[in-house]
Amino acid sequence: MKVRFLRVLERIVRSTSAHAISLLDFLHLAPIAAQAPVIRQVLDSGTLVRLHMAGDSIVRGRLIAPLAPGAATLFYCRYPGPPCRVADDPGARQMPASSIQRIDVARSSGARTGGIIGAVIGLLIGTSLGQVCFDGPCPSAGHAALHAGLPVAAVFALLGATIGSGLIHWGTAR
């Protein structure tokens, strides 16, 4: 009975000490993680970024100068807005890098998806309109539908790509 009790007690001590060590590791690493740089590689000037600040505010902008890990200041131009090329332009802004919690980078836009959706919708509408005959019988409805469908599909594809280009897909900067 004593041996069994000692084994159970030993398991409890090992389990408790493992949890205590895990807690101490977490408490010790938490300040280090908070002080880690927001990015690990250089972001080039002209990169479209989304800056997550303290207090849940988000700012979108285009970098004016490259941003390196450990940089003290970030130079950017608000996006969307008038373009600026250097830090002296009237629309240029600067922000201490320490106030940034996370940086997202624009990875792609929805232009291709919007163009494909627009083309499909335009083809459906165009072929439907091409099958309608206004003056008597249609000589070849399929041929007329194709000739009407392709230009309408092209116009709708451009419209869809334009709308989709405004939808930006973001990814966390590394």
C-alpha positions as CSV (number, residue, x, y, z in Angstrom):
1,M,0.0,0.0,0.0
2,K,2.9,2.4,0.9
3,V,4.6,1.7,-2.4
4,R,1.4,2.4,-4.4
5,F,0.9,5.6,-2.5
6,L,4.4,6.7,-3.1
7,R,4.1,6.1,-6.8
8,V,0.9,8.1,-7.0
9,L,2.5,10.9,-5.0
10,E,5.6,10.8,-7.4
11,R,3.3,11.2,-10.4
12,I,1.5,14.1,-8.9
13,V,4.8,15.8,-8.1
14,R,6.2,15.2,-11.6
15,S,2.9,16.4,-13.2
16,T,2.8,19.5,-11.0
17,S,6.4,20.4,-11.6
18,A,6.0,19.9,-15.4
19,H,3.1,22.4,-15.4
20,A,5.0,24.8,-13.1
21,I,8.0,24.7,-15.5
22,S,5.7,25.3,-18.5
23,L,4.1,28.3,-16.7
24,L,7.5,29.7,-15.9
25,D,8.7,29.2,-19.5
26,F,5.6,31.0,-20.7
27,L,6.0,33.9,-18.3
28,H,9.7,34.2,-19.1
29,L,9.1,34.2,-22.9
30,A,6.1,36.5,-23.1
31,P,8.1,39.7,-22.7
32,I,10.6,38.5,-25.2
33,A,7.9,37.8,-27.8
34,A,6.4,41.3,-27.2
35,Q,9.8,42.8,-27.9
36,A,10.5,40.8,-31.1
37,P,10.7,42.8,-34.3
38,V,7.4,43.1,-36.3
39,I,9.1,41.9,-39.5
40,R,12.0,39.6,-40.2
41,Q,13.0,40.7,-43.7
42,V,13.2,44.1,-45.5
43,L,10.0,45.5,-47.0
44,D,10.8,47.5,-50.1
45,S,9.6,51.0,-50.8
46,G,6.4,51.1,-52.7
47,T,5.0,48.1,-50.8
48,L,1.3,48.4,-49.9
49,V,1.0,47.7,-46.2
50,R,-1.8,47.5,-43.6
51,L,-0.5,48.6,-40.1
52,H,-2.2,47.3,-37.0
53,M,-1.7,49.7,-34.1
54,A,-2.4,49.6,-30.4
55,G,-6.0,50.1,-29.7
56,D,-7.3,48.1,-32.7
57,S,-6.7,51.0,-35.2
58,I,-5.6,50.0,-38.7
59,V,-3.8,52.3,-41.2
60,R,-3.3,51.4,-44.9
61,G,-0.4,53.0,-46.7
62,R,2.4,52.6,-49.3
63,L,6.0,52.6,-48.0
64,I,8.1,55.6,-49.1
65,A,11.3,54.1,-47.8
66,P,12.4,50.5,-47.3
67,L,11.5,49.1,-43.8
68,A,14.1,46.9,-42.2
69,P,13.7,44.7,-39.1
70,G,14.6,46.9,-36.0
71,A,14.0,50.2,-37.8
72,A,12.9,53.0,-35.5
73,T,10.6,54.9,-37.9
74,L,8.3,53.9,-40.7
75,F,7.8,56.3,-43.7
76,Y,4.6,55.9,-45.6
77,C,1.9,57.6,-47.7
78,R,-1.8,57.0,-46.9
79,Y,-3.6,54.6,-49.2
80,P,-5.9,55.3,-51.0
81,G,-4.7,58.9,-51.4
82,P,-2.6,61.1,-53.5
83,P,0.8,59.6,-54.3
84,C,4.0,60.8,-52.6
85,R,7.5,59.8,-53.5
86,V,9.8,61.1,-50.7
87,A,9.4,61.9,-47.0
88,D,9.2,65.6,-47.7
89,D,6.0,65.4,-49.8
90,P,2.9,67.0,-48.1
91,G,1.0,63.7,-47.9
92,A,4.0,61.7,-46.4
93,R,3.7,60.5,-42.9
94,Q,6.0,58.9,-40.4
95,M,5.3,56.6,-37.5
96,P,7.5,55.1,-34.8
97,A,7.9,51.4,-35.5
98,S,7.4,50.7,-31.8
99,S,3.7,51.7,-32.1
100,I,3.0,48.9,-34.7
101,Q,1.8,45.6,-33.4
102,R,1.6,43.8,-36.8
103,I,2.2,44.6,-40.5
104,D,0.2,43.0,-43.3
105,V,1.4,43.1,-46.9
106,A,-0.8,43.2,-50.0
107,R,-0.4,39.8,-51.7
108,S,-2.8,40.0,-54.6
109,S,-6.1,41.6,-55.7
110,G,-9.3,40.1,-56.9
111,A,-8.9,41.3,-60.5
112,R,-8.5,37.9,-62.0
113,T,-11.5,36.4,-60.1
114,G,-13.6,39.4,-60.9
115,G,-12.7,39.2,-64.6
116,I,-13.6,35.5,-64.8
117,I,-16.9,36.1,-63.0
118,G,-17.7,39.1,-65.2
119,A,-16.8,37.1,-68.4
120,V,-19.1,34.2,-67.5
121,I,-22.0,36.6,-66.6
122,G,-21.4,38.6,-69.8
123,L,-21.3,35.5,-71.9
124,L,-24.6,34.3,-70.5
125,I,-26.3,37.7,-71.0
126,G,-24.8,38.1,-74.5
127,T,-25.8,34.7,-75.8
128,S,-29.3,35.2,-74.4
129,L,-29.5,38.5,-76.3
130,G,-28.0,37.0,-79.4
131,Q,-30.8,34.4,-79.6
132,V,-33.5,37.1,-79.8
133,C,-34.5,37.9,-83.4
134,F,-36.3,41.1,-83.9
135,D,-37.2,41.0,-87.6
136,G,-38.5,37.6,-88.6
137,P,-36.9,34.2,-88.4
138,C,-33.3,33.9,-87.2
139,P,-30.9,32.5,-89.9
140,S,-28.6,30.8,-87.5
141,A,-29.3,31.5,-83.9
142,G,-26.2,29.8,-82.5
143,H,-23.9,31.9,-84.7
144,A,-25.7,35.2,-83.8
145,A,-25.6,34.2,-80.1
146,L,-21.8,33.7,-80.3
147,H,-21.2,37.0,-82.0
148,A,-23.3,38.9,-79.5
149,G,-22.0,36.9,-76.5
150,L,-18.3,37.5,-77.0
151,P,-18.3,41.3,-77.0
152,V,-20.7,41.5,-74.0
153,A,-18.5,38.9,-72.2
154,A,-15.4,41.1,-72.9
155,V,-17.1,44.2,-71.5
156,F,-18.3,42.4,-68.4
157,A,-14.9,40.9,-67.9
158,L,-13.3,44.3,-67.9
159,L,-16.0,45.6,-65.5
160,G,-15.5,42.6,-63.2
161,A,-11.7,43.0,-63.2
162,T,-12.0,46.7,-62.4
163,I,-14.3,45.9,-59.4
164,G,-12.1,43.0,-58.3
165,S,-8.9,45.1,-58.4
166,G,-10.3,47.0,-55.5
167,L,-10.4,43.9,-53.3
168,I,-7.0,43.4,-51.8
169,H,-5.9,40.1,-50.3
170,W,-3.5,40.6,-47.3
171,G,-0.9,38.4,-45.8
172,T,1.2,38.9,-42.6
173,A,4.6,40.3,-43.3
174,R,7.4,38.0,-42.4
